[in-house]
Amino acid sequence: MNTSVVGMQWGDEGKGKIIDFLCRNNDVIVRFQGGNNAGHTVILNGKKIVFHLIPSGLLHKGKICAIGSGVVIDPKVLIDEINALKKEGIKVSSDNLKISLFSHIIMPYHHIMDGLREKKRIQKIGTTMRGIGPCYSDKASRCGIRMIDLINPEIFALKLKDNLQEKNEIFEKIYGLKAFAFDTVYEEYNGYAKTLASYVCELVDFFYKLRNKKFLFEGAQGTFLDIDFGTYPFVTSSSTVSANAILGSGLSFIKMNEVIGVAKAYTTRVGEGPFPTELDKNLGGYFQNKGKEFGATTGRPRRCGWLDLVLLKRSKILNNINKIILTKLDILDELKEIKVCTAYKQEGKILKEFPVDLSKSTPVYETVKGWGKKTEDIRKYKDLPVEAKKYIEKIEKYLGCKISYISVGEMRDAIIKKVV
């Protein structure tokens, strides 16, 4: 049984905890896209563990975690993450962490270019300034530096010179900035290469030998940040949908048996872009504070809104989702009334199809009764308040898809299996 886990909204759905929960029944956990602009949080023994590049399955003994070729890697961030995990007593070695030879490397000029482009834009995107987009741009332009290049000093020197020849001219002549010194960048990144070399692996051959094992694919961000199908241009620079799990990993020789979509019981997004169900500062602030809606990577406050079922239905189709895991149900506990978006309206007309331009859509709401009881200590579905069950069942009926688990808190065991 091979499973892909994807976010059904704009990311931050709580996938880190879900991966941590699901990987108990899997052998190999693979991150297949994105970079350190994502953050997955798991509470371990009362302590918050934040992952940026490494799959959170590393918290379990006997699991192999892999960073696929579709991921872009900031080597300093990765090394810091490895060291932080080791400091917490978590085993990180070349036995349980593998990095694709073909993953592209985020260079210091990518960070600078990311910020400069955002400042020049008339229409701001809300980038995390982590250099993710420029790194993917270089990958597509065929001038990127991969992990296989980084760990080969001679090839790395050649490719770095080639890149600096172009980048320095842009920085100096267009932006009036100081050029990057080859020796400084080379020495710094050559040091990173020596630290990471033992983890680097030709993943296709490695995976092929393990093809009969159970694979779990970990997606970063969410469906509507997908470079093709998201709310472009307010998206990330990689494909976040489930179909990319195979491509971003090099595992075309296995069958994907299940796609699990993770959705919050409400909706959030970070950065700019359309958000039909976004709430004002008062109620949005409630979700922000109660749900601790601040980015694990950037610390930025997330925009908050009611659950958007129209959006989720589109996500179900795009990802071919078989099951849904609903997170943060407990954040709704204190609300007397809860609104759910069940349709969009444009120019006075109810839409029959998902709109190309989400920014012109007005949500059509249905109001349901809140439950007014704490759910964070509940572990059995039968013990949930009646109104909470009705809320869950409403989501299932609209989407035509079963919710298999419900998360009711940030603790690892705060998960309810839905048994009917």
PyMOL commands that set and color helices and strands:
alter all, ss='L'
color gray80, all
select helices_A, chain A and resi 15-25+56-59+75-87+108-120+132-140+147-150+153-174+182-199+203-209+223-225+244-247+281-290+309-319+329-332+358-360+381-383+386-399
alter helices_A, ss='H'
color red, helices_A
select strands_A, chain A and resi 3-7+28-31+40-44+47-51+64-67+72-73+97-100+104-105+200-201+215-218+258-264+267-269+303-305+307-308+323-327+337-346+349-350+362-369+403-407+415-417
alter strands_A, ss='S'
color yellow, strands_A
deselect
rebuild
show_as cartoon
